[in-house]
Every structure is written in C-alpha cells, then in structure tokens.
Amino acid sequence: MKTNKLLLIFLFLFSIHSFSQPRDKEKREKIRALKVGFITTELSLTPDEAAFFWPLYNAFDNKQNEIRSKKTKSLIDKMDNEAFAKMNEKEAFALLAQSESYDEDLFQNRRKFISSLKGVISPIKIIKLKKAEDNFNKKLLQQYRDKGPKK
C-alpha cells in the first residue's frame, strides 16, 4: 500500500513537472507508448479488444489525470499560501474534505471505467489490468531510481 501511495505521489510530481517543459512532453508521450505496449502485452489483447479498450482506457486515464491535477493544484495553492501556517481547524477540515472529495472522484471514475470494460474484455483481463498498471509503474519508478544520482 505504501508503494502505491509513493508511486501516485511520484506520478503526480512527474506530471506537474513535465507540464512545465516542452521536451518533457516527448518523454510523457514515450512513456505513454511504452505503457500501451506493456498493457497490451500483459492483457494479451486481441486487435478487436484493443480497438474498443484503448479509447475507453485513454478517456479514463485522461480523466484520472485531470482529477489528480486539480487535487494537486488545489493542495499546492493552499500550502504555498502564507495562510497555510495560520490555518485553523475549520479550514484544515475543509481542505481535508476537499481532498477526500477528489479521492472519491478518482474512485468513481475507476468504477465507471471498470463497468464500461465489462462488455469489452473478460473479467480476468479487467483484474489483470490493475496488476499491469501497478507493474508498469513499479518498472518506471525503478528505471527512474536507476538513472538518478548515486549516493
């Protein structure tokens, strides 16, 4: 569970950072292409399945990224503000409720996506999808660590 949270944080930070530099857009596209290939292989998608699966997946993934971006921007805006240091319990509670609302939006988006997949791929492949996403993120994080500065 800790690993998943760390991966999500890494992906949030990576996404935010990559928006600021044009050449990073190419890296994001390369990562997305690698992810498509990885998931297609892991799920053993037939060409017919892939034709229906990828538009659904891309819409889902874009929506997830949009929600995460809103959540991150909202939290960063609140934390960068000088008022953060002076935040009272009521304001903290409101910020926490907003964060939970974004988490609920992410959950509902995934639930809707899974529901839409049920007529496209088998339940086994739907289960394998989550594992494939997790495995891809682990490999991506490991490559990032391997290329990072050595201590």
C-alpha positions in Angstrom: 0.0 0.0 0.0 2.9 2.4 0.8 4.4 1.6 -2.5 1.2 2.5 -4.3 1.0 5.8 -2.5 4.6 6.6 -3.3 4.0 5.8 -6.9 1.0 8.0 -7.1 2.9 10.9 -5.5 5.8 10.3 -7.9 3.4 10.3 -10.9 1.7 13.5 -9.6 5.1 15.2 -9.3 6.3 13.9 -12.6 3.1 15.0 -14.3 3.3 18.5 -12.8 7.0 18.9 -13.6 6.6 17.6 -17.1 3.9 20.2 -18.0 6.5 23.0 -17.5 9.0 21.8 -20.1 8.2 21.1 -23.8 10.8 18.3 -24.2 9.2 16.5 -21.3 6.0 16.3 -23.4 8.0 14.0 -25.7 9.0 11.9 -22.6 5.4 11.7 -21.5 4.4 10.5 -24.9 7.2 7.9 -24.9 6.1 6.7 -21.5 2.5 6.5 -22.7 3.5 4.5 -25.7 5.5 2.1 -23.5 2.5 1.8 -21.2 0.2 1.0 -24.1 2.6 -1.7 -25.3 3.1 -3.1 -21.8 -0.6 -3.3 -21.0 -1.5 -4.7 -24.4 1.1 -7.5 -23.9 0.2 -8.2 -20.3 -3.6 -8.4 -21.1 -3.0 -10.3 -24.4 -5.5 -8.0 -26.1 -6.7 -9.1 -29.4 -6.9 -6.5 -32.2 -10.7 -6.3 -31.7 -10.4 -6.0 -27.9 -7.7 -3.3 -28.3 -9.9 -1.3 -30.7 -12.6 -1.0 -28.1 -10.4 -1.0 -25.0 -7.9 1.8 -25.8 -10.5 4.6 -26.4 -12.1 3.7 -23.1 -8.8 3.5 -21.3 -7.5 6.8 -22.7 -10.6 8.6 -21.7 -10.4 7.1 -18.2 -6.7 7.9 -17.9 -7.2 11.5 -19.1 -10.0 12.0 -16.6 -7.9 10.5 -13.7 -5.0 12.8 -14.6 -7.4 15.8 -14.7 -8.8 15.0 -11.3 -5.3 14.4 -9.9 -4.1 17.7 -11.4 -7.0 19.6 -9.8 -6.3 18.0 -6.5 -2.6 18.7 -6.6 -3.1 22.3 -7.7 -5.7 22.8 -5.0 -3.4 21.4 -2.3 -0.3 23.3 -3.5 -2.2 26.6 -3.8 -3.4 26.2 -0.2 0.0 25.0 1.1 2.0 27.7 -0.7 -0.1 30.4 0.7 1.1 32.2 3.8 -2.3 31.5 5.3 -1.4 27.8 5.5 0.8 28.5 8.5 -2.1 30.2 10.1 -4.7 27.6 9.1 -7.3 26.9 11.8 -9.1 23.7 12.4 -12.2 24.7 10.3 -10.0 25.5 7.3 -8.0 22.3 7.7 -11.2 20.3 7.9 -12.5 21.9 4.7 -9.2 21.2 2.9 -9.3 17.6 4.1 -12.9 17.3 2.9 -11.9 18.7 -0.5 -9.0 16.2 -0.7 -11.4 13.3 0.2 -13.8 14.6 -2.5 -11.1 14.3 -5.1 -10.3 10.8 -3.9 -13.9 9.9 -4.2 -14.0 11.3 -7.8 -11.0 9.2 -8.7 -12.7 6.1 -7.2 -16.0 6.8 -9.0 -14.1 7.4 -12.3 -12.4 4.0 -12.0 -15.7 2.3 -11.0 -17.4 3.8 -14.1 -14.4 2.7 -16.3 -14.5 -0.9 -15.0 -18.2 -1.0 -15.6 -17.7 0.1 -19.2 -15.0 -2.5 -19.7 -17.2 -5.4 -18.7 -18.6 -5.7 -22.2 -15.3 -5.2 -23.9 -12.8 -7.6 -22.2 -13.2 -10.5 -19.8 -13.3 -10.1 -16.0 -9.9 -11.8 -15.8 -8.4 -9.2 -18.1 -10.0 -6.4 -16.1 -8.3 -7.8 -12.9 -5.0 -8.2 -14.8 -5.3 -4.6 -15.9 -4.8 -3.2 -12.4 -1.8 -5.6 -11.9 -0.3 -4.5 -15.2 -0.7 -0.8 -14.3 1.0 -1.4 -11.0 3.8 -3.4 -12.6 4.4 -0.7 -15.2 4.5 2.0 -12.5 7.0 -0.1 -10.5 9.2 -0.6 -13.5 9.0 3.1 -14.4 9.9 4.1 -10.8 12.8 1.6 -10.8 14.2 3.0 -14.0 13.9 6.5 -12.6 15.8 5.4 -9.5 18.5 3.6 -11.5 19.1 6.7 -13.6 19.1 9.1 -10.6 22.1 10.4 -8.8 24.1 7.8 -6.9 24.7 8.4 -3.2 
